[in-house]
Amino acid sequence: MKSNRYHIYVLSMVLAATAIISVVLYILPHRATSFDFSREVGRPWTHTTLIAPVELELTLSDEQAQHIRDSVEQHFMDKYFYYDPAVAEQQIKRLDSITTLTPSARQQVKAIFRQVYASRILETNTADSMRHYRITTIKLRDPANERQTNEVAATSMRSQSEAYDHIDTLLTQRGLRTALSTVDLSEFLQPNIIVDHEYNNKLLQDEQEKALNAKRKLLSEDRIQVGEAIIAFGNRVTERQDRFIQLLEDKIKAESQKHDTMWRLLGEIVVVLLFMLAFYAFVRLFRSHLYGSLRNWAFFLSIITIFVVIVLLTISFRPRYIMLIPFALVPIIVTTYYDERTSFFVHMIVVLICAIAAPDPMQLIVMQFLAGMIAVMSMQELTRRSQLVKCALWIFIAYVVSYAAMQLTMGHPLKEIDWGGYLLFFAINCVVLSFAYMGIYLVDKFFGFTSTITLEELSDIARPAFRNLSEKCPGTFQHSLQVANIAGEAAVEIGANPQLVRAGALYHDIGKSENPAFFTENQRGVNPHDALTPEQSAQIVVQHVADGLRLAAKYGLPQVIRDMIAQHHGCGTTRYFYAQACKDNNNGHTDPAPFTYPGPNPQTREAAILMMADSCEAATKSLRDPSQEAITALVEKIVNNQVAEGLLREAPITFKEVETVKRVLAERLSAIYYTRISYPEIVRPADPAPGQSEQTDQTETED
């Protein structure tokens, strides 16, 4: 049961996707009211005389306003300061840290610093600027009383560097200079006349606003009245007229967006939101196993949003180019990872949203509905490139027929249908579909999915992992092939993913290649376990899971295959060595932990099938009389024990499906390990007597 927070996360993702699509719908250039105000300054006006429908008054542009502000700021000088007496006391008190001074000498130095601070100190850059602009007075504000301001002469004040030079001239005694030779006195000089930045910034803003108002007033005097001609046909466009034309264009666009686009956009947002909520409801009600994964939602909403945005931008550039867009890519990619109904639902959501901005919505819906149906039916199990080519060919035929049919519904005779290059568009569209492998590869890498194509590639026994396994562990390699075959058959019967089961089965025991001789299928007479304790043997056997995961990381196997390796024994025990340990302990209590696999237990139906097939195939080899009855009984016993131990409890597999898997395993194993009939030795008759006709006994055997 998902928490309320999770539902909020999903709905937030849905709303975010809706918002992105709505913004793109709003900003599409083709959706704004069109004007024909094309012109060039200095060239004749080629349109009819332009009469002002409203009063036009020039305003400052953002660039002009910023230029004025920058100009005022460049010539602005800080005029207001405040005096901070605490600075002198703080710095003079720091003189106590100079240990080279005697008490009397320290008092002399403090007196000199008080004298210098009493004449006021300015920051060096500020003092230099004041001299540069010949400013002789400054205004001191009282922080306690903002309205009180005193004008003070700045000529008697010193900069920090001047104060340091003045102190140097006052230190006339040789003993003082020697005692202060290792001290940097400039560190004790800080300005006590400080720029009041906050108040000066207010003054700067006031001056900037005054300059802007003056410019606005000047512009307001140049206006065009209602009914006045902005420019007549044939006149050259001046810079002033160009600005008025641009102003009129902006006003018309803004008014159009205000009264037309606003309501249209509101309706489009509601429609898009309804489609997205319909998809949300579909997944939550009918695909609950997909609803619980944020990664699934990220994939669904990403492919919908990205594809819709691409379509809308294409429409804004060239509406006819919508026929170039391979809408069928959506169902092809989605069907690779999910069921057909989910794929078709996603496809139709994309088509219906794009129809909002399409030049001919009904034609788009009909054509892409058929293309999506063909894609879903053709791509139920994408394992070969030829499937994509055949699918693209059928979609091309569907495009041609449906386009012609839609033209007929508009009353156009068949021979007068305006193909207008659409046949070429359809052909390009379908060629792009043939390269859907690239899109599937990107989805695999970006979202961490594993497509059927990837699983088929992983199942190629020429891969390095299989070559290494076949060379080091030929018995394990054959065992893996057998398990892959029977597990794949079982997966088909219960509707699980056979490609995933086969790939997982091929890799599930690759860890045995690290210690091949310790597994019976690879032994040739010598059993190294004879020299080990049951605990040591169990640890080596259990270790093949961890070794398999390490090798899986080395070979870059996807996470879904690594999960199959980790779960194919679940949290079961090495029953043989555990029983042996109990026997050695006189059937007393033996800790099962050293004999237990790390797990976890199977989490998917495919992992559960692999566990059952792996155990049954390995055990069948030990039967002395592998008759059908014996194999069936063995399969029943092994699977029932796994169920009783709770190893299949976490997998979403039903009892009915378990029974089906047991039946398939028993049938397939019986076909593989059936007992051949022992035929008696053929006894041939003695050579016939002369003249007697030869007779030959022919015994027909069946292998």
C-alpha positions in Angstrom: 0.0 0.0 0.0 1.6 3.2 -1.1 1.8 6.2 1.2 0.0 9.5 0.6 3.4 11.1 0.0 4.1 8.7 -2.9 0.8 9.6 -4.5 1.7 13.3 -4.2 5.0 12.6 -5.9 3.4 10.9 -8.8 0.7 13.6 -9.2 3.4 16.3 -9.0 5.3 14.6 -11.8 2.1 14.5 -13.9 1.3 18.1 -13.3 4.9 19.1 -14.1 4.7 17.3 -17.5 1.4 19.1 -18.1 2.9 22.4 -17.3 5.8 21.9 -19.7 3.5 20.9 -22.5 1.2 23.9 -21.8 4.1 26.4 -21.8 5.2 25.1 -25.2 1.7 25.4 -26.6 1.6 29.0 -25.4 4.9 30.1 -26.9 4.5 28.5 -30.3 5.0 31.3 -32.8 2.3 30.1 -35.2 -0.3 30.5 -32.4 0.1 34.2 -32.2 -1.9 36.6 -34.4 0.0 37.2 -37.6 0.9 40.7 -38.9 2.4 42.0 -42.0 4.6 44.9 -40.7 7.7 43.9 -42.5 9.9 46.9 -43.1 13.5 48.2 -43.2 14.6 51.6 -42.0 15.6 53.8 -45.0 13.6 51.7 -47.5 10.1 52.6 -48.8 7.0 51.4 -47.0 5.5 48.8 -49.3 2.2 48.3 -47.5 -0.9 50.5 -47.4 -0.9 53.7 -45.4 -0.8 52.8 -41.8 -3.3 54.7 -39.6 -3.0 54.6 -35.8 -6.0 52.8 -34.4 -5.1 53.9 -30.9 -3.0 56.7 -29.4 0.7 55.8 -29.5 3.2 57.2 -27.1 6.8 56.1 -27.1 8.2 54.6 -24.0 11.6 53.8 -22.7 12.9 50.4 -23.6 14.6 48.3 -21.0 18.0 48.9 -22.8 17.5 52.6 -22.8 16.5 52.7 -19.2 19.5 50.7 -18.1 21.8 52.9 -20.1 20.5 56.0 -18.2 20.9 54.2 -14.9 24.5 53.3 -15.7 25.3 56.8 -16.8 24.0 58.3 -13.5 25.8 55.8 -11.4 29.1 56.4 -13.3 29.1 60.1 -12.3 27.6 59.6 -8.8 29.9 60.4 -5.8 29.2 59.2 -2.3 28.3 62.3 -0.2 27.1 61.0 3.1 29.3 59.5 5.9 29.1 58.8 9.6 31.6 59.1 12.4 32.3 55.9 14.5 34.3 56.9 17.7 34.5 53.2 18.7 37.1 52.5 16.0 39.7 54.6 17.7 39.2 53.0 21.1 39.3 49.5 19.6 42.5 50.1 17.6 44.3 51.9 20.5 43.4 49.1 22.9 45.1 46.7 20.5 48.4 48.5 21.1 48.6 46.7 24.4 49.6 43.6 22.5 53.0 45.2 21.5 55.3 43.6 24.1 58.4 45.5 23.0 57.1 48.8 24.5 57.7 49.9 28.0 54.6 51.2 29.9 55.7 54.8 29.4 56.5 54.3 25.8 53.1 52.6 25.2 51.4 55.7 26.7 53.3 57.9 24.3 52.3 55.8 21.3 48.7 55.8 22.4 48.7 59.6 22.8 50.0 59.9 19.2 47.3 57.6 17.9 44.6 59.5 19.7 45.8 62.7 18.2 45.7 61.2 14.7 42.3 59.6 15.2 41.0 62.9 16.5 41.7 64.5 13.1 39.5 61.8 11.5 40.7 59.1 9.1 39.1 58.3 5.7 39.5 55.1 3.6 42.4 55.7 1.1 40.4 55.1 -2.1 37.6 57.4 -0.9 40.0 60.1 0.0 41.7 59.9 -3.4 38.3 60.1 -5.2 37.3 63.2 -3.2 40.6 65.0 -4.1 40.1 63.9 -7.8 36.7 65.5 -7.9 37.8 68.4 -5.7 35.3 67.7 -3.0 36.2 69.8 0.1 33.3 69.0 2.4 31.3 65.9 3.4 28.1 65.4 5.1 28.1 63.5 8.4 24.9 61.8 9.4 24.0 60.9 13.0 23.0 57.2 13.1 20.8 57.9 16.1 19.0 60.8 14.4 18.6 60.2 10.6 17.3 63.8 10.0 20.4 65.4 11.6 23.2 66.1 9.1 26.4 68.2 9.6 28.5 69.5 6.8 32.2 69.0 7.7 35.4 70.2 5.9 37.3 67.2 4.5 40.6 69.1 4.0 41.7 68.4 7.6 41.0 64.7 7.4 43.7 62.2 6.4 43.6 59.0 4.4 44.9 55.8 6.0 48.2 56.1 4.2 48.5 59.8 5.2 47.7 59.0 8.8 50.5 56.4 8.7 53.0 58.9 7.3 52.0 61.5 10.0 52.5 59.0 12.8 55.9 58.2 11.4 56.9 61.9 11.7 55.7 62.0 15.3 57.8 59.1 16.4 60.9 61.2 16.9 62.4 59.3 19.8 65.0 56.7 18.8 63.8 54.3 21.5 60.3 54.3 20.2 61.3 53.6 16.6 63.5 50.7 17.8 60.7 49.2 19.9 58.2 49.5 17.0 60.6 48.3 14.2 59.0 44.9 14.1 55.4 46.2 14.2 53.3 47.2 11.2 51.5 50.3 12.5 49.2 50.4 9.5 47.3 47.5 10.9 46.2 49.7 13.8 44.8 52.4 11.4 41.2 52.0 10.4 38.9 54.7 9.0 36.6 56.2 11.6 34.8 58.3 8.9 32.8 55.6 7.1 30.7 55.8 3.9 27.0 55.5 4.6 26.3 53.1 1.7 22.6 52.5 2.5 21.8 56.2 2.5 24.0 56.9 -0.6 22.3 54.1 -2.5 18.9 55.7 -1.8 20.2 59.0 -3.2 21.6 57.2 -6.3 18.2 55.6 -6.9 16.5 59.0 -6.5 18.8 60.6 -9.1 18.4 57.7 -11.5 14.6 57.9 -11.2 14.8 61.7 -11.9 16.8 61.1 -15.0 14.4 58.4 -16.2 11.3 60.7 -15.6 13.0 63.5 -17.5 13.5 61.2 -20.4 10.0 59.8 -20.2 8.6 63.3 -20.2 10.6 64.2 -23.3 9.3 61.0 -25.1 5.7 61.7 -24.1 5.7 64.9 -26.0 6.3 62.9 -29.2 3.0 61.0 -29.7 0.6 60.0 -32.5 -3.1 60.6 -32.1 -5.9 58.2 -33.0 -6.6 58.4 -36.8 -3.2 60.0 -37.5 -1.1 58.4 -40.3 2.0 56.7 -39.0 3.4 56.3 -42.5 2.0 56.5 -46.0 2.6 54.1 -48.8 5.9 54.7 -50.6 7.4 56.9 -47.9 10.8 55.9 -46.6 10.8 54.4 -43.1 12.5 56.7 -40.6 13.8 55.5 -37.2 11.0 57.4 -35.5 8.4 55.8 -37.6 10.0 52.4 -37.1 9.7 52.8 -33.4 6.0 53.8 -33.6 5.3 50.8 -36.0 7.0 48.5 -33.5 5.0 50.0 -30.7 1.7 49.4 -32.6 2.7 45.8 -33.4 3.5 45.1 -29.7 0.1 46.6 -28.6 -1.9 44.5 -31.1 -0.1 41.3 -30.2 -0.5 41.9 -26.5 -4.2 42.7 -27.0 -4.7 39.6 -29.1 -3.0 37.4 -26.5 -5.0 39.0 -23.8 -8.5 38.4 -25.3 -7.9 35.4 -27.5 -4.8 33.4 -26.5 -5.7 33.6 -22.8 -8.9 31.6 -23.2 -7.5 29.3 -25.8 -4.5 28.5 -23.6 -6.8 27.9 -20.7 -8.8 25.4 -22.7 -5.6 23.7 -24.0 -4.3 23.3 -20.4 -7.5 21.7 -19.3 -7.5 19.3 -22.2 -3.9 18.3 -21.7 -4.5 17.9 -18.0 -7.5 15.7 -18.6 -5.5 13.5 -20.9 -2.6 13.2 -18.4 -5.0 12.4 -15.5 -6.7 9.8 -17.7 -3.3 8.1 -18.1 -2.7 8.4 -14.4 -6.0 6.7 -13.6 -5.4 4.0 -16.2 -2.0 3.1 -14.6 -3.3 3.3 -11.0 -6.4 1.2 -11.6 -5.3 -1.3 -14.3 -1.5 -1.4 -14.0 -1.0 -1.3 -10.3 2.3 -3.3 -10.6 3.7 -0.3 -12.7 2.1 2.4 -10.6 4.4 1.7 -7.6 7.7 2.6 -9.4 8.8 6.2 -9.8 11.2 5.0 -12.5 8.2 3.8 -14.6 6.5 7.2 -14.1 9.7 9.0 -15.0 9.9 7.0 -18.2 6.2 7.4 -19.2 6.1 11.1 -18.5 9.5 11.7 -20.2 8.6 10.0 -23.4 5.2 11.7 -23.6 6.6 15.2 -22.8 9.7 15.0 -25.0 7.8 13.6 -28.0 5.0 16.1 -27.7 7.4 19.0 -27.4 9.3 17.9 -30.5 6.1 17.6 -32.4 4.8 21.0 -31.3 8.1 22.7 -32.2 8.0 21.0 -35.6 4.5 22.2 -36.2 5.5 25.7 -35.4 8.3 25.5 -38.0 6.5 23.8 -40.8 3.0 22.4 -40.1 3.2 20.0 -43.1 6.3 18.4 -41.6 4.1 16.7 -39.0 3.9 13.8 -41.4 7.7 13.3 -41.1 7.5 12.6 -37.4 7.6 8.9 -36.6 4.8 8.7 -34.0 5.0 4.9 -34.1 8.4 5.1 -32.3 6.4 5.6 -29.0 4.5 2.3 -29.1 7.6 0.5 -30.5 9.8 1.7 -27.6 7.1 1.3 -24.9 6.1 -2.2 -26.0 9.7 -3.3 -25.6 9.4 -2.9 -21.9 5.7 -3.0 -21.1 2.5 -4.7 -22.2 0.6 -3.9 -25.4 -2.3 -2.0 -23.8 -0.1 0.3 -21.8 2.0 1.0 -24.9 -1.1 1.8 -27.0 -2.5 4.0 -24.2 0.7 6.0 -24.1 0.7 6.4 -27.9 -2.8 7.7 -28.0 -2.1 10.2 -25.2 0.7 11.6 -27.3 -1.4 11.7 -30.5 -4.4 13.4 -28.8 -2.2 16.1 -27.2 -0.4 16.8 -30.5 -3.8 17.0 -32.3 -4.5 20.2 -30.3 -2.0 22.1 -32.4 -2.1 20.0 -35.6 -3.3 21.6 -38.8 -5.7 18.7 -39.4 -6.5 17.0 -36.0 -8.9 14.4 -37.4 -6.5 13.2 -40.1 -3.6 13.0 -37.5 -5.7 10.9 -35.1 -6.9 8.5 -37.7 -3.5 7.9 -39.3 -1.6 7.6 -36.1 -4.3 5.4 -34.5 -3.7 2.8 -37.3 0.1 3.2 -37.1 0.1 2.6 -33.4 -2.1 -0.5 -33.7 0.3 -2.0 -36.3 3.3 -1.1 -34.2 1.9 -2.7 -31.1 0.8 -5.9 -32.9 4.2 -6.2 -34.7 6.5 -5.5 -31.7 5.1 -7.8 -29.1 8.4 -9.5 -28.9 11.1 -7.5 -30.6 14.1 -9.8 -31.1 15.1 -9.2 -34.8 15.8 -6.2 -36.9 13.7 -7.7 -39.7 10.6 -7.1 -37.4 11.3 -3.4 -37.5 11.6 -3.4 -41.3 8.3 -5.3 -41.7 6.6 -3.1 -39.2 7.8 0.1 -41.0 6.5 -1.3 -44.4 3.1 -2.0 -43.0 2.9 1.4 -41.4 3.8 3.0 -44.7 0.9 1.2 -46.4 -1.4 2.3 -43.6 -0.3 5.9 -44.0 -0.9 5.9 -47.7 -4.4 4.2 -47.5 -5.6 6.3 -44.5 -4.4 9.6 -46.0 -6.2 8.8 -49.3 -9.3 7.8 -47.3 -9.3 11.0 -45.4 -9.0 13.0 -48.6 -12.0 11.1 -50.0 -14.0 12.1 -47.0 -13.4 15.7 -47.9 -14.9 15.2 -51.4 -11.7 15.0 -53.4 -11.8 12.5 -56.3 -9.2 9.8 -56.1 -7.3 11.0 -59.1 -7.2 14.6 -57.7 -5.8 13.8 -54.3 -3.1 16.3 -53.5 -0.2 14.2 -52.3 2.0 17.3 -52.1 5.2 15.3 -51.3 3.4 13.3 -48.5 4.5 10.0 -50.1 8.1 11.1 -49.5 7.3 12.2 -46.0 5.7 8.8 -45.3 8.8 7.0 -46.7 11.2 9.1 -44.6 9.0 8.5 -41.5 9.1 4.7 -41.9 12.9 4.7 -42.6 13.4 6.4 -39.3 11.3 3.7 -37.6 13.7 1.1 -38.9 16.3 2.6 -36.6 14.3 2.3 -33.4 17.1 0.2 -32.0 18.9 3.5 -31.2 16.1 4.8 -29.2 15.7 1.6 -27.3 19.5 1.6 -26.5 19.2 5.2 -25.1 16.3 4.2 -22.9 18.2 1.2 -21.6 21.2 3.3 -20.7 19.3 6.3 -19.3 16.5 4.6 -17.3 18.4 1.4 -16.5 15.9 -0.8 -18.3 16.7 -4.1 -20.0 15.0 -4.6 -23.3 14.3 -7.9 -25.0 16.9 -6.9 -27.6 19.5 -6.5 -24.9 18.5 -9.8 -23.4 18.9 -11.6 -26.7 22.3 -10.0 -27.1 23.3 -11.2 -23.6 22.1 -14.7 -24.5 24.7 -15.0 -27.2 27.0 -17.9 -26.1 29.9 -16.4 -27.9 30.2 -13.7 -25.3 33.4 -13.7 -23.1 31.5 -14.8 -20.0 30.2 -18.0 -21.7 33.5 -18.8 -23.3 35.2 -18.5 -19.9 32.5 -20.7 -18.3 32.6 -23.4 -21.1 36.4 -23.6 -20.9 36.7 -23.8 -17.1 33.4 -25.4 -16.2 32.0 -27.5 -19.2 29.6 -29.3 -16.9 28.3 -26.1 -15.4 28.0 -24.7 -18.9 25.8 -27.6 -20.1 23.8 -27.4 -16.9 23.1 -23.6 -17.6 22.0 -24.4 -21.1 19.6 -27.1 -20.0 18.2 -24.8 -17.3 17.8 -21.9 -19.8 15.8 -24.2 -22.1 13.4 -25.7 -19.5 13.0 -22.4 -17.6 12.2 -20.5 -20.8 9.5 -23.1 -21.6 8.0 -22.7 -18.1 8.0 -18.9 -18.5 6.1 -19.0 -21.7 3.4 -21.2 -20.1 2.7 -18.8 -17.2 3.1 -15.6 -19.3 6.4 -14.5 -17.7 9.3 -13.0 -19.7 11.1 -16.0 -21.4 14.0 -13.9 -22.7 14.7 -12.7 -19.1 14.5 -16.2 -17.7 16.8 -17.6 -20.4 19.4 -14.9 -20.0 19.3 -15.2 -16.2 19.6 -19.0 -16.4 22.7 -18.7 -18.7 24.5 -16.5 -16.2 23.2 -17.8 -12.9 26.2 -20.0 -12.2 29.1 -18.0 -13.7 30.6 -17.7 -10.3 31.4 -21.4 -10.3 34.2 -20.7 -12.8 36.3 -19.4 -9.8 36.3 -22.9 -8.2 35.1 -25.3 -10.9 36.5 -28.5 -9.3 34.3 -28.1 -6.2 31.1 -28.6 -8.1 30.0 -32.2 -9.1 29.1 -31.5 -12.7 32.8 -30.5 -13.3 34.5 -33.3 -11.3 36.2 -36.2 -13.0 36.8 -38.8 -10.3 38.5 -36.6 -7.7 36.3 -34.8 -5.2 38.2 -32.1 -3.3 35.4 -31.9 -0.7 36.6 -35.2 0.8 39.5 -33.3 2.4 37.3 -30.5 3.8 34.8 -30.2 6.7 31.1 -29.7 5.8 31.3 -26.1 6.9 34.3 -25.4 4.6 32.7 -27.1 1.7 29.4 -25.2 2.2 31.3 -21.9 2.3 33.0 -22.7 -1.0 29.6 -23.6 -2.6 27.8 -20.6 -1.2 30.6 -18.3 -2.4 29.8 -19.0 -6.0 26.9 -16.5 -5.7 29.2 -13.7 -4.6 31.7 -14.6 -7.2 28.9 -14.6 -9.8 27.9 -11.0 -8.8 31.5 -9.9 -9.0 31.9 -11.3 -12.5 28.6 -9.8 -13.5 29.9 -6.4 -12.6 33.1 -7.1 -14.4 31.2 -8.1 -17.6 28.9 -5.1 -17.3 25.7 -7.2 -16.9 22.5 -5.2 -16.2 21.0 -5.1 -12.7 18.1 -7.4 -13.6 20.6 -10.2 -14.5 22.6 -9.6 -11.3 19.4 -9.9 -9.3 18.7 -13.3 -10.9 22.3 -14.5 -9.9 21.7 -13.3 -6.3 18.3 -14.8 -6.0 18.6 -18.2 -7.8 19.2 -20.0 -4.4 17.4 -17.4 -2.3 18.0 -17.9 1.4 18.1 -21.7 1.1 20.7 -24.0 2.5 23.3 -26.4 1.1 21.2 -29.4 2.2 23.9 -32.0 1.5 26.6 -30.5 3.6 24.2 -29.4 6.3 22.9 -32.9 6.6 26.5 -34.2 6.7 27.3 -31.7 9.5 24.3 -32.8 11.5 25.4 -36.4 11.0 28.9 -35.7 12.2 27.4 -34.0 15.2 25.5 -37.2 16.1 22.3 -35.6 14.7 22.6 -32.8 17.3 21.8 -29.2 16.8 24.0 -27.6 14.1 23.9 -23.9 13.3 22.5 -23.5 9.8 24.0 -20.0 9.2 27.3 -21.3 7.6 25.3 -23.4 5.3 22.8 -20.7 4.1 22.9 -18.7 0.9 22.9 -14.9 1.4 19.8 -14.4 -0.7 17.5 -12.6 -1.1 14.7 -14.9 -2.0 13.3 -14.5 -5.5 11.5 -11.2 -6.0 10.1 -11.8 -9.5 8.3 -14.7 -11.3 11.3 -15.1 -13.5 13.7 -15.5 -10.6 11.3 -18.0 -9.0 11.1 -20.1 -12.2 14.9 -20.0 -12.3 15.2 -21.3 -8.7 12.8 -24.2 -9.4 14.4 -25.1 -12.8 17.9 -24.9 -11.4 17.2 -27.2 -8.5 15.2 -29.7 -10.4 17.6 -30.0 -13.4 20.6 -30.6 -11.1 18.8 -33.2 -8.9 17.5 -35.1 -11.9 21.0 -36.0 -12.9 21.4 -37.9 -9.7 18.5 -40.3 -10.4 19.6 -43.8 -11.1 16.3 -44.6 -12.9 15.2 -41.3 -14.5 11.8 -42.5 -15.5 9.0 -40.1 -16.1 7.3 -41.1 -12.8 10.6 -40.7 -10.8 11.3 -37.3 -12.4 7.8 -36.1 -11.7 8.0 -37.2 -8.1 11.4 -35.5 -7.7 10.1 -32.2 -9.2 7.1 -32.3 -6.8 9.3 -32.9 -3.8 11.9 -30.2 -4.6 9.4 -27.5 -5.4 7.1 -28.3 -2.5 10.1 -28.1 -0.2 10.9 -24.7 -1.6 7.4 -23.5 -1.0 7.3 -25.0 2.5 10.6 -23.2 3.4 9.1 -19.9 2.2 11.7 -19.4 -0.6 8.9 -18.4 -3.1 6.9 -16.3 -0.6 8.3 -12.9 -1.9 7.8 -13.7 -5.6 4.6 -12.5 -7.3 3.8 -16.1 -8.4 0.5 -17.9 -7.7 0.0 -21.5 -6.6 -1.6 -22.2 -10.0 1.5 -20.9 -11.8 3.7 -23.0 -9.5 1.8 -26.1 -10.5 2.1 -25.2 -14.2 5.9 -24.7 -13.7 6.2 -28.1 -12.0 4.3 -29.8 -14.9 6.4 -28.2 -17.6 9.7 -29.0 -15.7 8.6 -32.6 -15.3 7.7 -32.9 -19.0 10.9 -31.3 -20.3 13.2 -33.1 -17.9 11.5 -36.4 -18.8 12.1 -35.7 -22.5 15.8 -34.9 -21.8 16.7 -37.7 -19.3 14.4 -40.5 -20.5 15.6 -44.1 -20.0 16.5 -45.8 -23.2 15.2 -49.3 -23.8 17.8 -52.1 -23.5 17.5 -54.2 -26.6 18.7 -57.9 -26.6 21.7 -58.9 -28.6 20.8 -59.8 -32.2 21.3 -63.5 -32.9 21.9 -64.2 -36.6 21.0 -67.7 -38.0 23.6 -70.1 -39.5 24.6 -69.9 -43.1 21.9 -71.5 -45.3 22.6 -74.8 -47.1 23.6 -74.7 -50.7 20.6 -74.0 -52.9 18.5 -72.8 -49.9 17.2 -69.3 -50.3 18.9 -66.7 -48.1 16.8 -65.1 -45.3 17.8 -62.1 -43.4 16.3 -61.0 -40.0 16.1 -57.3 -39.8 15.5 -55.8 -36.4 14.1 -52.3 -36.3 15.2 -50.3 -33.4 14.0 -46.9 -32.3 16.4 -44.4 -30.6 
